[in-house]
Amino acid sequence: MRALILSLMLLLAAGAALAVEPSEQLKDPVLEGRARDISRELRCLVCQNQSIDDSNADLAKDLRRIVRERLVAGDTNEQAIDYIVARYGQFVLLKPPFEPATWLLWFGPFAVLLAGAGIAVAVFRRGRSGVAPSLDADEQARLDRLLGRAE
């Protein structure tokens, strides 16, 4: 069992390791390290749940290339990130800033959770408060006949 789990973990790690191709890498290890750091902060717009550092999508490759071009041109990490954000919007950031424009991203899941809990409580209370009406004499007699309790 352990061997199976280890194999699966290695398989998953291998996909991420192959995302940045050797032809993309910069010769300067300092610039390459900065590029990798930036790539881990940017979302792949195709995969949407991976950084561009982990993604094999063509758009992720293009974004990695742009980041490296910006760094070679002399941009700081912030300038390179700002350049990508200016082109693709704040959605490209894996960790968007906390500001009014992104409040929906930050508070949306909690609002949906609270709304769902409120609806569940309302349905539960409505179901418990409803009392079944009592049977009249004819209905009770018919029920007793059906259940075999007739006198």
C-alpha positions as CSV (number, residue, x, y, z in Angstrom):
1,M,0.0,0.0,0.0
2,R,2.8,2.4,0.9
3,A,4.5,1.7,-2.5
4,L,1.3,2.6,-4.3
5,I,0.9,5.9,-2.4
6,L,4.6,6.7,-3.0
7,S,4.2,5.9,-6.7
8,L,1.2,8.2,-7.0
9,M,2.9,11.0,-5.2
10,L,6.0,10.7,-7.5
11,L,3.7,10.7,-10.6
12,L,2.0,13.9,-9.4
13,A,5.3,15.6,-8.7
14,A,6.7,14.5,-12.1
15,G,4.1,16.5,-14.0
16,A,5.0,19.7,-12.1
17,A,8.7,19.1,-12.7
18,L,8.2,18.9,-16.4
19,A,6.2,22.2,-16.7
20,V,9.2,24.5,-17.1
21,E,11.1,23.2,-20.0
22,P,14.9,23.5,-20.2
23,S,14.7,25.7,-23.3
24,E,12.7,28.2,-21.3
25,Q,15.2,28.5,-18.4
26,L,17.5,31.5,-18.2
27,K,21.2,31.0,-18.0
28,D,21.6,33.3,-15.0
29,P,20.5,31.3,-12.0
30,V,19.6,34.4,-10.0
31,L,17.2,35.6,-12.8
32,E,15.8,32.1,-13.2
33,G,15.1,31.8,-9.5
34,R,13.3,35.2,-9.6
35,A,11.3,34.0,-12.6
36,R,10.3,30.8,-10.9
37,D,9.2,32.8,-7.8
38,I,7.1,35.0,-9.9
39,S,5.7,32.1,-11.9
40,R,4.5,30.5,-8.6
41,E,2.4,33.6,-7.9
42,L,0.6,33.7,-11.2
43,R,-2.4,31.6,-12.1
44,C,-2.7,29.7,-15.3
45,L,-5.7,31.1,-17.0
46,V,-6.4,27.8,-18.8
47,C,-6.0,25.5,-15.8
48,Q,-7.2,28.1,-13.2
49,N,-6.1,26.0,-10.3
50,Q,-2.4,25.9,-11.1
51,S,0.4,28.4,-11.1
52,I,2.0,29.0,-14.5
53,D,5.1,27.4,-13.0
54,D,3.2,24.1,-12.7
55,S,1.1,24.2,-15.9
56,N,2.0,22.7,-19.3
57,A,-0.7,24.8,-21.1
58,D,0.5,26.9,-24.0
59,L,-0.7,30.1,-22.4
60,A,1.3,29.3,-19.2
61,K,4.4,28.8,-21.4
62,D,3.8,32.2,-23.0
63,L,3.3,33.9,-19.6
64,R,6.6,32.3,-18.3
65,R,8.3,33.5,-21.5
66,I,7.0,37.1,-20.9
67,V,8.1,37.0,-17.3
68,R,11.6,36.0,-18.3
69,E,11.7,38.7,-21.0
70,R,10.7,41.3,-18.5
71,L,13.3,40.2,-16.0
72,V,16.1,40.2,-18.6
73,A,14.9,43.7,-19.6
74,G,15.6,44.8,-16.1
75,D,12.2,44.8,-14.5
76,T,11.8,44.2,-10.7
77,N,9.6,41.3,-9.6
78,E,6.8,43.7,-8.9
79,Q,7.1,45.4,-12.3
80,A,7.0,42.0,-14.0
81,I,3.9,41.0,-12.0
82,D,2.3,44.4,-12.6
83,Y,2.9,44.0,-16.4
84,I,1.1,40.6,-16.4
85,V,-1.8,41.9,-14.2
86,A,-2.2,45.0,-16.5
87,R,-2.7,42.6,-19.5
88,Y,-4.8,39.9,-17.9
89,G,-6.4,41.5,-14.8
90,Q,-6.1,40.6,-11.1
91,F,-7.6,37.1,-11.7
92,V,-4.1,36.1,-12.9
93,L,-2.9,36.5,-9.3
94,L,-3.1,33.3,-7.2
95,K,-3.3,35.5,-4.1
96,P,-5.3,38.6,-5.0
97,P,-4.9,41.8,-2.9
98,F,-7.5,42.7,-0.3
99,E,-9.2,45.7,-1.8
100,P,-12.8,46.7,-2.7
101,A,-12.4,45.3,-6.2
102,T,-11.6,41.8,-4.9
103,W,-13.9,41.7,-1.9
104,L,-16.2,39.3,-3.7
105,L,-13.3,36.9,-4.1
106,W,-12.5,37.1,-0.4
107,F,-16.0,37.2,1.1
108,G,-18.0,35.4,-1.6
109,P,-17.4,31.8,-0.3
110,F,-18.4,32.9,3.3
111,A,-21.5,34.7,2.0
112,V,-22.6,31.6,0.1
113,L,-21.9,29.4,3.2
114,L,-23.9,31.7,5.4
115,A,-26.8,31.9,2.9
116,G,-26.9,28.1,2.7
117,A,-26.9,27.7,6.5
118,G,-29.7,30.3,6.7
119,I,-31.8,28.4,4.2
120,A,-31.2,25.1,5.9
121,V,-32.3,26.5,9.3
122,A,-35.4,28.1,7.7
123,V,-36.4,24.8,6.1
124,F,-35.7,22.8,9.2
125,R,-37.7,25.2,11.4
126,R,-40.6,25.2,8.9
127,G,-40.7,21.5,8.8
128,R,-40.8,21.1,12.6
129,S,-43.4,23.8,13.2
130,G,-46.0,22.3,10.9
131,V,-48.3,20.0,13.0
132,A,-50.2,17.4,11.1
133,P,-54.0,18.0,11.4
134,S,-55.9,15.5,13.5
135,L,-58.3,13.1,11.8
136,D,-62.0,13.4,12.0
137,A,-64.2,10.4,13.1
138,D,-64.8,9.1,9.5
139,E,-61.1,9.2,8.6
140,Q,-60.1,7.5,11.9
141,A,-62.6,4.7,11.3
142,R,-61.3,4.2,7.7
143,L,-57.7,4.1,9.0
144,D,-58.6,1.6,11.7
145,R,-60.3,-0.6,9.0
146,L,-57.2,-0.5,6.8
147,L,-54.9,-1.3,9.6
148,G,-57.2,-4.2,10.8
149,R,-58.1,-2.5,14.1
150,A,-61.8,-2.3,13.3
151,E,-64.1,-3.3,16.1
